[in-house]
Structures are given as C-alpha cells and as structure tokens.
Amino acid sequence: MTHTPPPSRLLSRRSWPEARFLADVLRTETVGGALLLLGAVIALIWANSPWRAGYAELSHWVPWPGGAALHLDLSLRTWAADGLLAIFFFVVGLELKREFVAGDLRDPRRAALPVIAAVGGMVAPALIYLAVTLSAGGAGLRGWAIPTATDIAFALAVLAVVSSHLPQGLRAFLLTLAVVDDLFAITIIAVFYTADFHPLPLLGALLPIAVFGLLVQRRRTWWWALIPLAVTAWTLVHASGVHATVAGVLLGFTVPVLRGRDGSPGLAERLEHRWRPVSAGLAVPVFAFFAAGVTLVGVDVGGVLRNPVVLAVAAGLVLGKVVGVFGSTYLLARFTRAELDEEITWADLLGLALLAGIGFTVSLLIGELAFGTGSPEEDGVKVAVLLGSLTSALLASVVLVRRNRVYRRISERENRDADGDGIPDVYLGGTACPVSRGPSPGRGRPARHGPISSAR
C-alpha cells in the first residue's frame, strides 16, 4: 500500500523565530514607507509651487563636475537613483540570500507559490502594458517593465496600517513575494536596460567583489576595508554601463547567512539589521524625493491621462498585478495538490494581490531607464505610477479592512476563554495570549489571528 503524502499547505504559518524576524521587518518598513511617502509628497508640492525652479535646479545640480573620467559627473537626482539605491539593493541582496539559504525559498515546495505568483504578477502587467500601447500605435513599448515591480516598503506600510488581526501567513507571503519580485526586477534591469556596455570595467568589478566576499566569509567586518571595496565595485559596475545598483545585489549575495555554532545570528542578518534603517530611512525616501517631483503647472492633465503610456502603466499596476498574482495562485491550487492554509481565504489573497499593485521605487527607476531623464514620457510615467499605486493601495485597503474586521471578531470570540478554564485572557504586548497556569506546551505564542507586531 503506497503512502500518499498530505497536500502541501500554501501560506502556512512560519516558525516563531521567523515570526519575530518578520515583525522586525514590518516595523522598520512601516517607518520607511511613511518616510518614502513624505519624500514623494514634499517633491510634488515643491515641484508645483511658485518655487518649482529651485526643485529643478537642485535635482540637476552636479556636485562633482570633475568626475567625468570615471563617469561620475552625475546630478543629485542620478546620484539618488544610482548611488543611494545601491544601498537599497544591497539589503535586497541580503534578503534574497537569506530566503534561498535559510528561508522559505530553500524548500522547492514552499517556494513554488511565491515564485509562480511573482512571475504571474510580472507577466500579466507587462502583457497589459503591451496590449494597450500596441492598440494605440505601438509608441512607448520600451516601458513594458514599468508596472511589473512591487514596492515592498509601501506595501508593508499599508498592510501594517490597515490590519491588526490578519493571518501571519498572509504577511509572510507578501514579504516573500516581494523578495522574488525584486530578484526578477534586478534581472530585468541588468538584461534589458543596460546601454553602452563596457565589459572591462565589469570584469574589473569582480576583483573588489571577490575580496569583499572573502572578508565576509571569514567574518572580517572591518568597515574601513568593506566600504572602500563596495564603493570601488559600485564605481566599476557604473562605468561598465550596467546599472550600478546591481553591484549592491552582488555584494549582498557574498555575505554568509547561516548562524554561528553558538547560535548567534548569521552575518547576513546582522548586516541587514544594520543597513535596513539606512535603506528605508534615507536611501529610498531621498530617491522618492528626486523621482516623484512632477510639475503639472500649465500641463493638460486630461491629455496626460489619455496618453497610452500612462494608461498602460496604470492598468498594468491596478489590473495586471491582481490578475497575475491572484490568477497564478488560483491555477496552482486548482491543478496541483497544493492548498491554501486553513486560516487563509481567497478574499484575503485578493486583498494581497491588489496590494502588490503598489509599484513605486523600482517602477520609477525602470521608467527613468526606459525613457531617460527629460524625455516627453518622463512626467507621464511618474503620474501613472503614482496614480496606479494610489488606486491599488485604496482598493487593497477596502478589501483588507473588511477581512481584518472579520478576523478581529473571530479573535475576540476566541480570546474570551481560549483555554476553556473560565479565566479571561489578557493581551501581552499587543498579542492575544491566554494566561498560562502551568507548563502547558505552546504557551506564549500569539493567537492564530492575533497581530504579530505593534507596528502601528
């Protein structure tokens, strides 16, 4: 008699250490998302104020005109996109390495869902973009990748604000989906948006990256050695014509993940803990400040909104993401043995798929790479990304607030007497926990539908 393995559970809950790590990420990204939004709002207000000429001058100011020999005579705006975002992508590289070595992506069965959902969430928006632009004459096809990216900082910030009792598996899925999405976005940037490629500087960049990797593998974290090596690698990658943020990812891939023999955190986790605040609190908000400043004074807004590129980007984010993420997940569950976790519903997943339509940081970056600074499409792409992201956030909030209300009612019923002993339960640190009266195993973990962080 052959033994039939039980069906795999999609979006199943992570271990308690994983939950603590996820809660830390949510707290940091919530603050980062708020700062990102603040930077974008300030840029929009300044770019449409009577002092908008000052914003343009600041964006195009070149702080180092003598850097032409190294292709570093860049404007502040370009420094934000190419330089500061390298820190963001370094953290992304650390996340990717951690997921593939010690996270959900190390298990092919658990990795299947976020990978397929991420692929669907990139293919569908690209197809919608191509369909809209081709039906309008084919102009702007180069921007097909703009609506394929999900902004994890914004998405997690919205999720933290609108929810307190959504299942942990849903939050974990969003983080893993975004990590896989970032991997594909990096690949798209490196393959499709590299111009004037020069192989020698790229080959030269392998040396400082290798030395950086050797040092971190030996747990040598000397800042006076690692930072100059990272800057050298970034400079050479930038000079090669490949977008310089790729250097951040490659450096992140070299960092070891596994914990020490004494149980101490791995170096990747420690570096991520150290550099994530810099990424979320400085690099991404400053990039948003320089990238989101759209001047609409004297502009025919109706004409901009009728632009095929604008319609294609907005439709790709709002419709393409939900069709791709939700549809691919449904097909996987329909035609395989995989099932949704018992505490997740399709309505929950619909809200998350809508949330994936928030594409800000990487979408704006791809828009600049696709059409170039100062191009006729530049402002239209910014308007489309802002409009599509805002619409996705609002629609997702409507769905997730309703689902959060349902889970809160369930949690309140369970918490009246979760252990059945007639003693009311209490809330510890924002998490619903029954008061333990003995060494019962499993006590101290959050209730099934309780919040995993007090990020709000």
Secondary structure, 3 states (H helix, E strand, C coil): CCCCCCCCEECCCCCHHHHHHHHHHHHHHHHHHHHHHHHHHHHHHHHCCCCHHHHHHHHHCCCCHHHHHHCCCCCHHHHHHHHHHHHHHHHHHHHHHHHHHHCHHHCHHHHHHHHHHHHHHHHHHHHHHHHHHHHCCCCCHHHCCHHHCCCHHHHHHHHHHHCCCCCHHHHHHHHHHHHHHHHHHHHHHHHHCCCCCCHHHHHHHHHHHHHHHHHHHCCCCCHHHHHHHHHHHHHHHHHHCCCCHHHHHHHHHCCCCCCCCCCCCCHHHHHHHHHHHHHHHHHHHHHHHHHCCCCCCCCCHHHHHCCHHHHHHHHHHHHHHHHHHHHHHHHHHHHCCCEECCCCCHHHHHHHHHHCCCCCHHHHHHHHHHHCCCCCCHHHHHHHHHHHHHHHHHHHHHHHHHHHHHHHHHHHHHHCCCCCCCCCCEEECCEEECCCCCCCCCCCCCCCCCCCCCCC
